[in-house]
Amino acid sequence: MTDDDERELENELARLQQEHRDLDAAISALETAPGSDLLQVQRLKKRKLYLRDRISHIEDQLTPDIIA
C-alpha cells in the first residue's frame, strides 16, 4: 500500500468515525424526544452499524498482518 493510499484510508476513517459519533448523538436525541419517529431511529441505527463495519474494515486494512 502506498503512502497516498494509506493517507486516503486514514482520512476516510476519520470521516466515518465522525459520522458515527454524530449519528450516536442524533439517535440519543431522537430516543429522548417525545413522539419520536421509531422508523427514523431504526434507520439511523442501521446506518450506524454499517459505519461501524466499514470502520472495522478500514482499520484492518491499515493494521499490518503479523505472522506469528
Predicted model as a PDB file, atoms N, CA, C, CB and O in Angstrom, pLDDT in the B-factor column:
MODEL        1                                                                  
ATOM      1  N   MET A   1       0.852  -1.169   0.000  1.00 77.00           N  
ATOM      2  CA  MET A   1       0.000   0.000   0.000  1.00 77.00           C  
ATOM      3  C   MET A   1       0.900   1.234   0.000  1.00 77.00           C  
ATOM      4  CB  MET A   1      -0.970  -0.003   1.226  1.00 77.00           C  
ATOM      5  O   MET A   1       1.857   1.322   0.769  1.00 77.00           O  
ATOM      6  N   THR A   2       0.579   2.173  -0.864  1.00 89.00           N  
ATOM      7  CA  THR A   2       1.380   3.391  -0.960  1.00 89.00           C  
ATOM      8  C   THR A   2       0.996   4.360   0.153  1.00 89.00           C  
ATOM      9  CB  THR A   2       1.198   4.056  -2.342  1.00 89.00           C  
ATOM     10  O   THR A   2      -0.031   4.199   0.812  1.00 89.00           O  
ATOM     11  N   ASP A   3       1.833   5.359   0.347  1.00 89.00           N  
ATOM     12  CA  ASP A   3       1.553   6.372   1.369  1.00 89.00           C  
ATOM     13  C   ASP A   3       0.273   7.138   1.051  1.00 89.00           C  
ATOM     14  CB  ASP A   3       2.730   7.348   1.491  1.00 89.00           C  
ATOM     15  O   ASP A   3      -0.486   7.499   1.951  1.00 89.00           O  
ATOM     16  N   ASP A   4       0.040   7.383  -0.241  1.00 92.00           N  
ATOM     17  CA  ASP A   4      -1.190   8.084  -0.647  1.00 92.00           C  
ATOM     18  C   ASP A   4      -2.418   7.257  -0.309  1.00 92.00           C  
ATOM     19  CB  ASP A   4      -1.167   8.396  -2.155  1.00 92.00           C  
ATOM     20  O   ASP A   4      -3.412   7.789   0.185  1.00 92.00           O  
ATOM     21  N   ASP A   5      -2.355   5.959  -0.573  1.00 92.00           N  
ATOM     22  CA  ASP A   5      -3.483   5.072  -0.248  1.00 92.00           C  
ATOM     23  C   ASP A   5      -3.744   5.060   1.251  1.00 92.00           C  
ATOM     24  CB  ASP A   5      -3.210   3.640  -0.747  1.00 92.00           C  
ATOM     25  O   ASP A   5      -4.890   5.099   1.699  1.00 92.00           O  
ATOM     26  N   GLU A   6      -2.662   5.005   2.014  1.00 94.00           N  
ATOM     27  CA  GLU A   6      -2.801   4.964   3.472  1.00 94.00           C  
ATOM     28  C   GLU A   6      -3.402   6.264   4.002  1.00 94.00           C  
ATOM     29  CB  GLU A   6      -1.439   4.705   4.134  1.00 94.00           C  
ATOM     30  O   GLU A   6      -4.270   6.240   4.875  1.00 94.00           O  
ATOM     31  N   ARG A   7      -2.937   7.403   3.472  1.00 96.00           N  
ATOM     32  CA  ARG A   7      -3.495   8.699   3.885  1.00 96.00           C  
ATOM     33  C   ARG A   7      -4.970   8.802   3.520  1.00 96.00           C  
ATOM     34  CB  ARG A   7      -2.716   9.853   3.236  1.00 96.00           C  
ATOM     35  O   ARG A   7      -5.778   9.318   4.292  1.00 96.00           O  
ATOM     36  N   GLU A   8      -5.306   8.310   2.346  1.00 97.00           N  
ATOM     37  CA  GLU A   8      -6.709   8.338   1.908  1.00 97.00           C  
ATOM     38  C   GLU A   8      -7.581   7.499   2.837  1.00 97.00           C  
ATOM     39  CB  GLU A   8      -6.836   7.825   0.456  1.00 97.00           C  
ATOM     40  O   GLU A   8      -8.678   7.915   3.212  1.00 97.00           O  
ATOM     41  N   LEU A   9      -7.091   6.318   3.206  1.00 96.00           N  
ATOM     42  CA  LEU A   9      -7.839   5.460   4.130  1.00 96.00           C  
ATOM     43  C   LEU A   9      -7.960   6.103   5.504  1.00 96.00           C  
ATOM     44  CB  LEU A   9      -7.166   4.091   4.253  1.00 96.00           C  
ATOM     45  O   LEU A   9      -9.011   6.012   6.138  1.00 96.00           O  
ATOM     46  N   GLU A  10      -6.900   6.750   5.969  1.00 97.00           N  
ATOM     47  CA  GLU A  10      -6.947   7.411   7.267  1.00 97.00           C  
ATOM     48  C   GLU A  10      -7.937   8.570   7.258  1.00 97.00           C  
ATOM     49  CB  GLU A  10      -5.559   7.908   7.660  1.00 97.00           C  
ATOM     50  O   GLU A  10      -8.646   8.790   8.239  1.00 97.00           O  
ATOM     51  N   ASN A  11      -7.988   9.313   6.150  1.00 97.00           N  
ATOM     52  CA  ASN A  11      -8.954  10.408   6.025  1.00 97.00           C  
ATOM     53  C   ASN A  11     -10.388   9.872   6.022  1.00 97.00           C  
ATOM     54  CB  ASN A  11      -8.687  11.217   4.740  1.00 97.00           C  
ATOM     55  O   ASN A  11     -11.268  10.423   6.683  1.00 97.00           O  
ATOM     56  N   GLU A  12     -10.609   8.796   5.273  1.00 98.00           N  
ATOM     57  CA  GLU A  12     -11.944   8.199   5.238  1.00 98.00           C  
ATOM     58  C   GLU A  12     -12.318   7.659   6.609  1.00 98.00           C  
ATOM     59  CB  GLU A  12     -12.012   7.078   4.186  1.00 98.00           C  
ATOM     60  O   GLU A  12     -13.463   7.790   7.042  1.00 98.00           O  
ATOM     61  N   LEU A  13     -11.354   7.053   7.290  1.00 97.00           N  
ATOM     62  CA  LEU A  13     -11.599   6.522   8.634  1.00 97.00           C  
ATOM     63  C   LEU A  13     -12.020   7.638   9.587  1.00 97.00           C  
ATOM     64  CB  LEU A  13     -10.342   5.810   9.171  1.00 97.00           C  
ATOM     65  O   LEU A  13     -12.972   7.477  10.351  1.00 97.00           O  
ATOM     66  N   ALA A  14     -11.324   8.753   9.545  1.00 98.00           N  
ATOM     67  CA  ALA A  14     -11.665   9.885  10.410  1.00 98.00           C  
ATOM     68  C   ALA A  14     -13.061  10.409  10.089  1.00 98.00           C  
ATOM     69  CB  ALA A  14     -10.628  11.012  10.259  1.00 98.00           C  
ATOM     70  O   ALA A  14     -13.825  10.739  10.996  1.00 98.00           O  
ATOM     71  N   ARG A  15     -13.393  10.488   8.808  1.00 98.00           N  
ATOM     72  CA  ARG A  15     -14.726  10.971   8.401  1.00 98.00           C  
ATOM     73  C   ARG A  15     -15.823  10.029   8.882  1.00 98.00           C  
ATOM     74  CB  ARG A  15     -14.801  11.120   6.868  1.00 98.00           C  
ATOM     75  O   ARG A  15     -16.853  10.472   9.389  1.00 98.00           O  
ATOM     76  N   LEU A  16     -15.597   8.732   8.722  1.00 98.00           N  
ATOM     77  CA  LEU A  16     -16.588   7.745   9.149  1.00 98.00           C  
ATOM     78  C   LEU A  16     -16.749   7.739  10.668  1.00 98.00           C  
ATOM     79  CB  LEU A  16     -16.192   6.349   8.660  1.00 98.00           C  
ATOM     80  O   LEU A  16     -17.864   7.595  11.171  1.00 98.00           O  
ATOM     81  N   GLN A  17     -15.659   7.893  11.394  1.00 98.00           N  
ATOM     82  CA  GLN A  17     -15.738   7.928  12.851  1.00 98.00           C  
ATOM     83  C   GLN A  17     -16.529   9.147  13.315  1.00 98.00           C  
ATOM     84  CB  GLN A  17     -14.328   7.939  13.469  1.00 98.00           C  
ATOM     85  O   GLN A  17     -17.309   9.058  14.262  1.00 98.00           O  
ATOM     86  N   GLN A  18     -16.329  10.297  12.644  1.00 98.00           N  
ATOM     87  CA  GLN A  18     -17.079  11.499  12.992  1.00 98.00           C  
ATOM     88  C   GLN A  18     -18.568  11.308  12.694  1.00 98.00           C  
ATOM     89  CB  GLN A  18     -16.530  12.716  12.224  1.00 98.00           C  
ATOM     90  O   GLN A  18     -19.422  11.691  13.495  1.00 98.00           O  
ATOM     91  N   GLU A  19     -18.869  10.718  11.545  1.00 98.00           N  
ATOM     92  CA  GLU A  19     -20.270  10.466  11.196  1.00 98.00           C  
ATOM     93  C   GLU A  19     -20.910   9.505  12.205  1.00 98.00           C  
ATOM     94  CB  GLU A  19     -20.377   9.888   9.761  1.00 98.00           C  
ATOM     95  O   GLU A  19     -22.075   9.666  12.567  1.00 98.00           O  
ATOM     96  N   HIS A  20     -20.149   8.512  12.654  1.00 98.00           N  
ATOM     97  CA  HIS A  20     -20.631   7.546  13.645  1.00 98.00           C  
ATOM     98  C   HIS A  20     -20.976   8.269  14.955  1.00 98.00           C  
ATOM     99  CB  HIS A  20     -19.564   6.438  13.898  1.00 98.00           C  
ATOM    100  O   HIS A  20     -22.023   8.017  15.551  1.00 98.00           O  
ATOM    101  N   ARG A  21     -20.091   9.167  15.396  1.00 98.00           N  
ATOM    102  CA  ARG A  21     -20.354   9.938  16.624  1.00 98.00           C  
ATOM    103  C   ARG A  21     -21.581  10.839  16.452  1.00 98.00           C  
ATOM    104  CB  ARG A  21     -19.119  10.794  17.002  1.00 98.00           C  
ATOM    105  O   ARG A  21     -22.406  10.955  17.359  1.00 98.00           O  
ATOM    106  N   ASP A  22     -21.693  11.475  15.281  1.00 98.00           N  
ATOM    107  CA  ASP A  22     -22.844  12.340  15.018  1.00 98.00           C  
ATOM    108  C   ASP A  22     -24.151  11.554  15.049  1.00 98.00           C  
ATOM    109  CB  ASP A  22     -22.686  13.036  13.667  1.00 98.00           C  
ATOM    110  O   ASP A  22     -25.152  12.017  15.595  1.00 98.00           O  
ATOM    111  N   LEU A  23     -24.132  10.358  14.456  1.00 97.00           N  
ATOM    112  CA  LEU A  23     -25.331   9.516  14.471  1.00 97.00           C  
ATOM    113  C   LEU A  23     -25.689   9.098  15.889  1.00 97.00           C  
ATOM    114  CB  LEU A  23     -25.126   8.276  13.596  1.00 97.00           C  
ATOM    115  O   LEU A  23     -26.866   9.045  16.243  1.00 97.00           O  
ATOM    116  N   ASP A  24     -24.689   8.805  16.694  1.00 97.00           N  
ATOM    117  CA  ASP A  24     -24.921   8.429  18.081  1.00 97.00           C  
ATOM    118  C   ASP A  24     -25.651   9.547  18.822  1.00 97.00           C  
ATOM    119  CB  ASP A  24     -23.591   8.102  18.780  1.00 97.00           C  
ATOM    120  O   ASP A  24     -26.598   9.292  19.567  1.00 97.00           O  
ATOM    121  N   ALA A  25     -25.208  10.777  18.614  1.00 97.00           N  
ATOM    122  CA  ALA A  25     -25.853  11.925  19.249  1.00 97.00           C  
ATOM    123  C   ALA A  25     -27.275  12.118  18.723  1.00 97.00           C  
ATOM    124  CB  ALA A  25     -25.027  13.196  19.015  1.00 97.00           C  
ATOM    125  O   ALA A  25     -28.189  12.411  19.494  1.00 97.00           O  
ATOM    126  N   ALA A  26     -27.461  11.955  17.425  1.00 96.00           N  
ATOM    127  CA  ALA A  26     -28.791  12.121  16.833  1.00 96.00           C  
ATOM    128  C   ALA A  26     -29.759  11.060  17.337  1.00 96.00           C  
ATOM    129  CB  ALA A  26     -28.706  12.065  15.309  1.00 96.00           C  
ATOM    130  O   ALA A  26     -30.920  11.354  17.619  1.00 96.00           O  
ATOM    131  N   ILE A  27     -29.280   9.828  17.449  1.00 96.00           N  
ATOM    132  CA  ILE A  27     -30.124   8.733  17.939  1.00 96.00           C  
ATOM    133  C   ILE A  27     -30.526   8.993  19.384  1.00 96.00           C  
ATOM    134  CB  ILE A  27     -29.390   7.374  17.822  1.00 96.00           C  
ATOM    135  O   ILE A  27     -31.687   8.811  19.750  1.00 96.00           O  
ATOM    136  N   SER A  28     -29.579   9.414  20.198  1.00 95.00           N  
ATOM    137  CA  SER A  28     -29.883   9.715  21.606  1.00 95.00           C  
ATOM    138  C   SER A  28     -30.925  10.815  21.714  1.00 95.00           C  
ATOM    139  CB  SER A  28     -28.609  10.126  22.360  1.00 95.00           C  
ATOM    140  O   SER A  28     -31.850  10.729  22.522  1.00 95.00           O  
ATOM    141  N   ALA A  29     -30.772  11.847  20.897  1.00 94.00           N  
ATOM    142  CA  ALA A  29     -31.729  12.957  20.927  1.00 94.00           C  
ATOM    143  C   ALA A  29     -33.113  12.508  20.487  1.00 94.00           C  
ATOM    144  CB  ALA A  29     -31.248  14.099  20.038  1.00 94.00           C  
ATOM    145  O   ALA A  29     -34.114  12.893  21.090  1.00 94.00           O  
ATOM    146  N   LEU A  30     -33.173  11.692  19.434  1.00 94.00           N  
ATOM    147  CA  LEU A  30     -34.472  11.222  18.942  1.00 94.00           C  
ATOM    148  C   LEU A  30     -35.149  10.286  19.942  1.00 94.00           C  
ATOM    149  CB  LEU A  30     -34.301  10.511  17.598  1.00 94.00           C  
ATOM    150  O   LEU A  30     -36.367  10.334  20.112  1.00 94.00           O  
ATOM    151  N   GLU A  31     -34.370   9.444  20.595  1.00 92.00           N  
ATOM    152  CA  GLU A  31     -34.953   8.491  21.543  1.00 92.00           C  
ATOM    153  C   GLU A  31     -35.525   9.175  22.777  1.00 92.00           C  
ATOM    154  CB  GLU A  31     -33.911   7.475  21.964  1.00 92.00           C  
ATOM    155  O   GLU A  31     -36.483   8.681  23.371  1.00 92.00           O  
ATOM    156  N   THR A  32     -34.949  10.300  23.164  1.00 92.00           N  
ATOM    157  CA  THR A  32     -35.446  11.005  24.350  1.00 92.00           C  
ATOM    158  C   THR A  32     -36.549  12.002  24.012  1.00 92.00           C  
ATOM    159  CB  THR A  32     -34.304  11.727  25.042  1.00 92.00           C  
ATOM    160  O   THR A  32     -37.256  12.471  24.904  1.00 92.00           O  
ATOM    161  N   ALA A  33     -36.701  12.326  22.736  1.00 90.00           N  
ATOM    162  CA  ALA A  33     -37.727  13.292  22.332  1.00 90.00           C  
ATOM    163  C   ALA A  33     -39.108  12.639  22.377  1.00 90.00           C  
ATOM    164  CB  ALA A  33     -37.435  13.841  20.910  1.00 90.00           C  
ATOM    165  O   ALA A  33     -39.277  11.497  21.949  1.00 90.00           O  
ATOM    166  N   PRO A  34     -40.081  13.364  22.894  1.00 89.00           N  
ATOM    167  CA  PRO A  34     -41.438  12.811  22.904  1.00 89.00           C  
ATOM    168  C   PRO A  34     -41.997  12.714  21.484  1.00 89.00           C  
ATOM    169  CB  PRO A  34     -42.365  13.677  23.780  1.00 89.00           C  
ATOM    170  O   PRO A  34     -41.815  13.618  20.668  1.00 89.00           O  
ATOM    171  N   GLY A  35     -42.673  11.610  21.206  1.00 88.00           N  
ATOM    172  CA  GLY A  35     -43.279  11.417  19.891  1.00 88.00           C  
ATOM    173  C   GLY A  35     -42.263  11.219  18.787  1.00 88.00           C  
ATOM    174  O   GLY A  35     -42.512  11.598  17.642  1.00 88.00           O  
ATOM    175  N   SER A  36     -41.124  10.632  19.110  1.00 85.00           N  
ATOM    176  CA  SER A  36     -40.084  10.441  18.098  1.00 85.00           C  
ATOM    177  C   SER A  36     -40.504   9.377  17.087  1.00 85.00           C  
ATOM    178  CB  SER A  36     -38.751  10.047  18.762  1.00 85.00           C  
ATOM    179  O   SER A  36     -41.307   8.495  17.390  1.00 85.00           O  
ATOM    180  N   ASP A  37     -39.957   9.476  15.904  1.00 90.00           N  
ATOM    181  CA  ASP A  37     -40.246   8.567  14.807  1.00 90.00           C  
ATOM    182  C   ASP A  37     -39.382   7.310  14.961  1.00 90.00           C  
ATOM    183  CB  ASP A  37     -39.992   9.257  13.431  1.00 90.00           C  
ATOM    184  O   ASP A  37     -38.176   7.349  14.718  1.00 90.00           O  
ATOM    185  N   LEU A  38     -39.998   6.208  15.361  1.00 91.00           N  
ATOM    186  CA  LEU A  38     -39.250   4.974  15.606  1.00 91.00           C  
ATOM    187  C   LEU A  38     -38.608   4.428  14.336  1.00 91.00           C  
ATOM    188  CB  LEU A  38     -40.163   3.924  16.208  1.00 91.00           C  
ATOM    189  O   LEU A  38     -37.527   3.842  14.390  1.00 91.00           O  
ATOM    190  N   LEU A  39     -39.259   4.613  13.207  1.00 95.00           N  
ATOM    191  CA  LEU A  39     -38.696   4.158  11.937  1.00 95.00           C  
ATOM    192  C   LEU A  39     -37.413   4.925  11.616  1.00 95.00           C  
ATOM    193  CB  LEU A  39     -39.723   4.330  10.798  1.00 95.00           C  
ATOM    194  O   LEU A  39     -36.432   4.346  11.149  1.00 95.00           O  
ATOM    195  N   GLN A  40     -37.435   6.228  11.871  1.00 95.00           N  
ATOM    196  CA  GLN A  40     -36.242   7.044  11.641  1.00 95.00           C  
ATOM    197  C   GLN A  40     -35.104   6.601  12.566  1.00 95.00           C  
ATOM    198  CB  GLN A  40     -36.560   8.542  11.860  1.00 95.00           C  
ATOM    199  O   GLN A  40     -33.951   6.536  12.141  1.00 95.00           O  
ATOM    200  N   VAL A  41     -35.422   6.298  13.819  1.00 95.00           N  
ATOM    201  CA  VAL A  41     -34.406   5.832  14.771  1.00 95.00           C  
ATOM    202  C   VAL A  41     -33.812   4.516  14.282  1.00 95.00           C  
ATOM    203  CB  VAL A  41     -35.014   5.661  16.193  1.00 95.00           C  
ATOM    204  O   VAL A  41     -32.598   4.320  14.343  1.00 95.00           O  
ATOM    205  N   GLN A  42     -34.657   3.620  13.802  1.00 96.00           N  
ATOM    206  CA  GLN A  42     -34.164   2.338  13.283  1.00 96.00           C  
ATOM    207  C   GLN A  42     -33.244   2.537  12.082  1.00 96.00           C  
ATOM    208  CB  GLN A  42     -35.340   1.436  12.894  1.00 96.00           C  
ATOM    209  O   GLN A  42     -32.217   1.868  11.966  1.00 96.00           O  
ATOM    210  N   ARG A  43     -33.606   3.445  11.200  1.00 97.00           N  
ATOM    211  CA  ARG A  43     -32.771   3.723  10.025  1.00 97.00           C  
ATOM    212  C   ARG A  43     -31.408   4.267  10.443  1.00 97.00           C  
ATOM    213  CB  ARG A  43     -33.474   4.723   9.088  1.00 97.00           C  
ATOM    214  O   ARG A  43     -30.378   3.876   9.895  1.00 97.00           O  
ATOM    215  N   LEU A  44     -31.414   5.169  11.415  1.00 97.00           N  
ATOM    216  CA  LEU A  44     -30.153   5.733  11.887  1.00 97.00           C  
ATOM    217  C   LEU A  44     -29.287   4.661  12.554  1.00 97.00           C  
ATOM    218  CB  LEU A  44     -30.420   6.885  12.866  1.00 97.00           C  
ATOM    219  O   LEU A  44     -28.069   4.649  12.379  1.00 97.00           O  
ATOM    220  N   LYS A  45     -29.908   3.774  13.310  1.00 97.00           N  
ATOM    221  CA  LYS A  45     -29.158   2.692  13.954  1.00 97.00           C  
ATOM    222  C   LYS A  45     -28.565   1.743  12.915  1.00 97.00           C  
ATOM    223  CB  LYS A  45     -30.063   1.913  14.923  1.00 97.00           C  
ATOM    224  O   LYS A  45     -27.443   1.262  13.073  1.00 97.00           O  
ATOM    225  N   LYS A  46     -29.316   1.480  11.863  1.00 98.00           N  
ATOM    226  CA  LYS A  46     -28.813   0.617  10.790  1.00 98.00           C  
ATOM    227  C   LYS A  46     -27.627   1.277  10.094  1.00 98.00           C  
ATOM    228  CB  LYS A  46     -29.931   0.306   9.767  1.00 98.00           C  
ATOM    229  O   LYS A  46     -26.639   0.608   9.793  1.00 98.00           O  
ATOM    230  N   ARG A  47     -27.713   2.568   9.838  1.00 98.00           N  
ATOM    231  CA  ARG A  47     -26.608   3.309   9.228  1.00 98.00           C  
ATOM    232  C   ARG A  47     -25.395   3.280  10.154  1.00 98.00           C  
ATOM    233  CB  ARG A  47     -27.027   4.773   8.924  1.00 98.00           C  
ATOM    234  O   ARG A  47     -24.261   3.137   9.696  1.00 98.00           O  
ATOM    235  N   LYS A  48     -25.638   3.418  11.460  1.00 98.00           N  
ATOM    236  CA  LYS A  48     -24.549   3.401  12.430  1.00 98.00           C  
ATOM    237  C   LYS A  48     -23.841   2.041  12.428  1.00 98.00           C  
ATOM    238  CB  LYS A  48     -25.083   3.725  13.839  1.00 98.00           C  
ATOM    239  O   LYS A  48     -22.614   1.988  12.519  1.00 98.00           O  
ATOM    240  N   LEU A  49     -24.587   0.959  12.328  1.00 98.00           N  
ATOM    241  CA  LEU A  49     -23.990  -0.375  12.247  1.00 98.00           C  
ATOM    242  C   LEU A  49     -23.158  -0.536  10.976  1.00 98.00           C  
ATOM    243  CB  LEU A  49     -25.081  -1.449  12.298  1.00 98.00           C  
ATOM    244  O   LEU A  49     -22.073  -1.117  11.004  1.00 98.00           O  
ATOM    245  N   TYR A  50     -23.672  -0.020   9.869  1.00 98.00           N  
ATOM    246  CA  TYR A  50     -22.922  -0.060   8.610  1.00 98.00           C  
ATOM    247  C   TYR A  50     -21.594   0.686   8.763  1.00 98.00           C  
ATOM    248  CB  TYR A  50     -23.758   0.555   7.455  1.00 98.00           C  
ATOM    249  O   TYR A  50     -20.548   0.212   8.320  1.00 98.00           O  
ATOM    250  N   LEU A  51     -21.652   1.855   9.394  1.00 98.00           N  
ATOM    251  CA  LEU A  51     -20.445   2.643   9.590  1.00 98.00           C  
ATOM    252  C   LEU A  51     -19.442   1.905  10.477  1.00 98.00           C  
ATOM    253  CB  LEU A  51     -20.792   3.999  10.200  1.00 98.00           C  
ATOM    254  O   LEU A  51     -18.240   1.927  10.216  1.00 98.00           O  
ATOM    255  N   ARG A  52     -19.943   1.255  11.523  1.00 98.00           N  
ATOM    256  CA  ARG A  52     -19.055   0.507  12.414  1.00 98.00           C  
ATOM    257  C   ARG A  52     -18.342  -0.604  11.643  1.00 98.00           C  
ATOM    258  CB  ARG A  52     -19.848  -0.086  13.601  1.00 98.00           C  
ATOM    259  O   ARG A  52     -17.142  -0.816  11.824  1.00 98.00           O  
ATOM    260  N   ASP A  53     -19.073  -1.309  10.790  1.00 98.00           N  
ATOM    261  CA  ASP A  53     -18.464  -2.370   9.982  1.00 98.00           C  
ATOM    262  C   ASP A  53     -17.426  -1.791   9.015  1.00 98.00           C  
ATOM    263  CB  ASP A  53     -19.549  -3.141   9.200  1.00 98.00           C  
ATOM    264  O   ASP A  53     -16.349  -2.361   8.841  1.00 98.00           O  
ATOM    265  N   ARG A  54     -17.749  -0.683   8.402  1.00 98.00           N  
ATOM    266  CA  ARG A  54     -16.819  -0.040   7.459  1.00 98.00           C  
ATOM    267  C   ARG A  54     -15.565   0.448   8.186  1.00 98.00           C  
ATOM    268  CB  ARG A  54     -17.510   1.144   6.737  1.00 98.00           C  
ATOM    269  O   ARG A  54     -14.454   0.308   7.677  1.00 98.00           O  
ATOM    270  N   ILE A  55     -15.748   1.018   9.370  1.00 98.00           N  
ATOM    271  CA  ILE A  55     -14.618   1.474  10.181  1.00 98.00           C  
ATOM    272  C   ILE A  55     -13.712   0.294  10.523  1.00 98.00           C  
ATOM    273  CB  ILE A  55     -15.116   2.168  11.476  1.00 98.00           C  
ATOM    274  O   ILE A  55     -12.490   0.398  10.411  1.00 98.00           O  
ATOM    275  N   SER A  56     -14.295  -0.811  10.934  1.00 97.00           N  
ATOM    276  CA  SER A  56     -13.511  -2.008  11.266  1.00 97.00           C  
ATOM    277  C   SER A  56     -12.734  -2.502  10.054  1.00 97.00           C  
ATOM    278  CB  SER A  56     -14.428  -3.125  11.794  1.00 97.00           C  
ATOM    279  O   SER A  56     -11.569  -2.883  10.168  1.00 97.00           O  
ATOM    280  N   HIS A  57     -13.377  -2.495   8.905  1.00 96.00           N  
ATOM    281  CA  HIS A  57     -12.730  -2.945   7.676  1.00 96.00           C  
ATOM    282  C   HIS A  57     -11.516  -2.069   7.340  1.00 96.00           C  
ATOM    283  CB  HIS A  57     -13.735  -2.931   6.511  1.00 96.00           C  
ATOM    284  O   HIS A  57     -10.457  -2.583   6.979  1.00 96.00           O  
ATOM    285  N   ILE A  58     -11.672  -0.768   7.460  1.00 96.00           N  
ATOM    286  CA  ILE A  58     -10.575   0.146   7.152  1.00 96.00           C  
ATOM    287  C   ILE A  58      -9.451  -0.012   8.174  1.00 96.00           C  
ATOM    288  CB  ILE A  58     -11.075   1.606   7.125  1.00 96.00           C  
ATOM    289  O   ILE A  58      -8.275  -0.007   7.808  1.00 96.00           O  
ATOM    290  N   GLU A  59      -9.802  -0.151   9.446  1.00 95.00           N  
ATOM    291  CA  GLU A  59      -8.781  -0.356  10.469  1.00 95.00           C  
ATOM    292  C   GLU A  59      -7.992  -1.632  10.201  1.00 95.00           C  
ATOM    293  CB  GLU A  59      -9.421  -0.412  11.861  1.00 95.00           C  
ATOM    294  O   GLU A  59      -6.780  -1.663  10.413  1.00 95.00           O  
ATOM    295  N   ASP A  60      -8.662  -2.685   9.739  1.00 94.00           N  
ATOM    296  CA  ASP A  60      -7.986  -3.927   9.391  1.00 94.00           C  
ATOM    297  C   ASP A  60      -7.012  -3.715   8.238  1.00 94.00           C  
ATOM    298  CB  ASP A  60      -9.005  -5.004   9.030  1.00 94.00           C  
ATOM    299  O   ASP A  60      -5.926  -4.294   8.221  1.00 94.00           O  
ATOM    300  N   GLN A  61      -7.405  -2.881   7.272  1.00 92.00           N  
ATOM    301  CA  GLN A  61      -6.525  -2.614   6.136  1.00 92.00           C  
ATOM    302  C   GLN A  61      -5.292  -1.818   6.560  1.00 92.00           C  
ATOM    303  CB  GLN A  61      -7.284  -1.858   5.045  1.00 92.00           C  
ATOM    304  O   GLN A  61      -4.206  -2.009   6.013  1.00 92.00           O  
ATOM    305  N   LEU A  62      -5.463  -0.927   7.536  1.00 92.00           N  
ATOM    306  CA  LEU A  62      -4.360  -0.093   7.978  1.00 92.00           C  
ATOM    307  C   LEU A  62      -3.406  -0.830   8.923  1.00 92.00           C  
ATOM    308  CB  LEU A  62      -4.899   1.142   8.655  1.00 92.00           C  
ATOM    309  O   LEU A  62      -2.237  -0.460   9.042  1.00 92.00           O  
ATOM    310  N   THR A  63      -3.903  -1.862   9.587  1.00 89.00           N  
ATOM    311  CA  THR A  63      -3.086  -2.627  10.517  1.00 89.00           C  
ATOM    312  C   THR A  63      -2.390  -3.743   9.773  1.00 89.00           C  
ATOM    313  CB  THR A  63      -3.934  -3.189  11.669  1.00 89.00           C  
ATOM    314  O   THR A  63      -3.051  -4.572   9.148  1.00 89.00           O  
ATOM    315  N   PRO A  64      -1.066  -3.782   9.826  1.00 80.00           N  
ATOM    316  CA  PRO A  64      -0.354  -4.835   9.098  1.00 80.00           C  
ATOM    317  C   PRO A  64      -0.591  -6.209   9.738  1.00 80.00           C  
ATOM    318  CB  PRO A  64       1.154  -4.526   9.055  1.00 80.00           C  
ATOM    319  O   PRO A  64      -0.748  -6.330  10.953  1.00 80.00           O  
ATOM    320  N   ASP A  65      -0.611  -7.225   8.893  1.00 75.00           N  
ATOM    321  CA  ASP A  65      -0.757  -8.596   9.391  1.00 75.00           C  
ATOM    322  C   ASP A  65       0.544  -9.022  10.062  1.00 75.00           C  
ATOM    323  CB  ASP A  65      -1.130  -9.579   8.237  1.00 75.00           C  
ATOM    324  O   ASP A  65       1.636  -8.782   9.549  1.00 75.00           O  
ATOM    325  N   ILE A  66       0.402  -9.646  11.196  1.00 76.00           N  
ATOM    326  CA  ILE A  66       1.569 -10.150  11.914  1.00 76.00           C  
ATOM    327  C   ILE A  66       1.519 -11.667  11.865  1.00 76.00           C  
ATOM    328  CB  ILE A  66       1.611  -9.628  13.396  1.00 76.00           C  
ATOM    329  O   ILE A  66       0.571 -12.289  12.344  1.00 76.00           O  
ATOM    330  N   ILE A  67       2.544 -12.243  11.283  1.00 72.00           N  
ATOM    331  CA  ILE A  67       2.616 -13.689  11.194  1.00 72.00           C  
ATOM    332  C   ILE A  67       3.387 -14.195  12.404  1.00 72.00           C  
ATOM    333  CB  ILE A  67       3.285 -14.146   9.861  1.00 72.00           C  
ATOM    334  O   ILE A  67       4.559 -13.868  12.592  1.00 72.00           O  
ATOM    335  N   ALA A  68       2.719 -14.989  13.213  1.00 61.00           N  
ATOM    336  CA  ALA A  68       3.351 -15.489  14.445  1.00 61.00           C  
ATOM    337  C   ALA A  68       4.136 -16.731  14.185  1.00 61.00           C  
ATOM    338  CB  ALA A  68       2.317 -15.760  15.514  1.00 61.00           C  
ATOM    339  O   ALA A  68       4.733 -17.288  15.107  1.00 61.00           O  
TER     340      ALA A  68                                                      
ENDMDL                                                                          
END                                                                             
